[in-house]
Amino acid sequence: MSVPQTMFQLSGRGYPAAKLSHATLIIIDAQKEYLSGPLALSGMDSAVANIKQLVTAARAAGRPIVHVSHLGTVGGLFDPRGERGQFIPGLEPLAGEIKIEKILPSAFHGTDLKKRLEELGSVDLVVCGFMSHSSVSTTVRAAKNLGFRCTLVEDACATRDLPYKGGVLSAEHVQQTEMAIMADNFAAVAQTNSLI
């Protein structure tokens, strides 16, 4: 059986992964909500460690960093007044770095992210964060629609087991499927060590 081609390959519109030294780093929802409890994600330790490497490299190169956070409800998930809505230790924004607060999966919907990125003048985005199948995927899709080129960092993203048809899809299965979908027509998919 032959290996199918991606939509990028078939259309001739693919592009190589961006170099972090020439791109804007976007970190999506690196919040404590994902460390424990019902939204604890699989593979968080390694994903967080890889995001920290990307942040260190971007700061060393003087590249812009965008920190996206999800605003939940008081007393609920991603409580903006509680501990679980806070950034994961070591991934907090520094002064001068862009902060975007969102209430829906897309970091573009109802925010000024598009305007802020246009002001930076770079169409290349390196995207990482949580959850791969939700806010990460939705933001990458929106970015493509707006004319940006995304590089999605596979090992700096994570997701969780999902219920489906009375059973469970493992986080590993969800992650692999989402990355295959993204690589088909939405983003160049890369590993952390290839970008820094």
N, C-alpha and C positions, 0 to 999 in steps of 0.2 A: 504494500500500500504506500502510495506516495505521500509525502508530508505536505499538507495544504499551505498555501501562502497567506500572509496577513493581508488585510485590506490596504495597509501602508504599502506593501510590496506590489500588490496588484494595481494600485492607483499611481505608483511612482511618487507618492507624496511623503514617504518616510523621511526621517532625519536621524542623525546619530545622537547619542546621549550628550547633553550639555556638559560642559566643564563647569564645576562650581565656581571657578575663578572668573567666569564670564556670565554668571546667571544670578537670579534672585532666589534665595532659599525660602520656601514656604513650609512652615511647620503647622500641621493641622491638629488641633484639639489634644495637645500634649498635657492632659489634665489628670489629676489624681483619681478621678472617677474610674479610670480604666485600670487602676492598680489592684483593686480588690472589690468584692461584692458582686452583684449580679452582672455588672458590665466588665468584670475582669477579663482581660484579653490574653490570648495564648501568645507566648513568645515576647512578652513585654520587656524582659530584662535585656535581651539582645537588641531589640528594636530601639529602646531608649539609649543604650550604649552607642548604637550607630548614629542616632540623631545627634547625640553629644559630639561625636566625631565630625559630623557635617557642620554643626554650629561652630566648633573650634576652627575648622578650615575656612568657613565663610568669614568669620571675624578676622582671622589672620590675613585673608585676602582683601579685606575691606569691602566685602560684598554685602548688599542689603539682605536683611532677614525680616521676614514677616511672620509674626506669631498670631495664629488664629485660635480663638477660644470659643467654646459653645456656651451661651448663656442659657442656663436651665431655669427652673422655677425654685423659689425659696422653699426649702424643705424637701425638694425633690432631686431628681438627677441633675448633675452639674450645677448644684446650688451656688449661685454667684456670691452668696454671703457666707457660705460654708467652706470647709476644708476641701471637699471633693471637687469643687469647681476651680480650685487653684491649680497653677502650673506645677508639673512634676519637678521636684528639686533638681537643680542643675540645668533646667530648660526654661528658666524664667527670662523674660526679655530684659535687655540692658537699656539704659537711657539712649534714646535716639533710634532704637529699633521699632519697627512698625507693629502696632497691635490692632487686630481686627476682632470685633466681637460679633458673633452671628447667632441667629435663633433657628435657622434651618440648616440642612446638610451642606448646601453650597455656600462657600465662603464669599461668593460674589453677590448672592441675593440679599438685597436690603442693606448692603454695606458700600463703602467707598473703595473697596479693594481694586477694582478696575482702574479707577482714577489714580490711586496711589502707584500702581504698577506702571501706568502710562507715564507718570511723572518721573519714574526711575529710568525710563527709556529702554528697558530690556524686554524682549519678547520671550526670552528663555527662562523658564521656571524649573527649579529643582524642588520636587514636592515629596513630603514625607509626613508621617503621622498616623492618625487613628480616626475611625476604623476604616480599614482598606475598602470594604464593600459599601460603605455609607458616605461619610463626609469626604473622604479622600477621593473616591470614585466620582462623586457628584461634582466636586470642585474641579477635578481634571477635565471632566466632560464640558463643564461650563467654560473653562479656560480655553479649550479648543474652539468652542463656538465664538469666542471673543478674539480669536486670532493669536493666542499665545501658544508657544511650543513647550510642552511639558516633558520633563524627565522624571519618572516616578521611581523612587528608591525602594526596591522590593524589600530589602532586609532592614529598612528603617520604617516599616509599616507593620501593623498587626491587626488581627480581627479576632472573632470569637466563634464558638460553636453556634449554629443556628438551627432552630426547630424547623422541620419541613415534613409534611405528609405523615405526621405521627412519629417521625423518627428524628434523627439528628445528623446534620451535615457538620463534619469536623471543621474546626478552624483552619486546619491545614488544607482541606479541600476547598473551602471558601476562598482562602488566600490565593491558592494556585489558580483557581478559576478566575478570580478578579484580576490577577496579574495578566493572565492570558487574554482576557477581554480588553484590558487597557493596552497591551502590546499590539493587539490586532489593529486598532484604529484611533487610539487616543493619546498614547504617550510612548516615548522610548523608555523601556524598563531597564534599570541598571542596579548594580550592587554598590554599596557604600565605598568599598575600597577602589572602585574604578573611577570615582568622582573626586577623590581628595588627593 
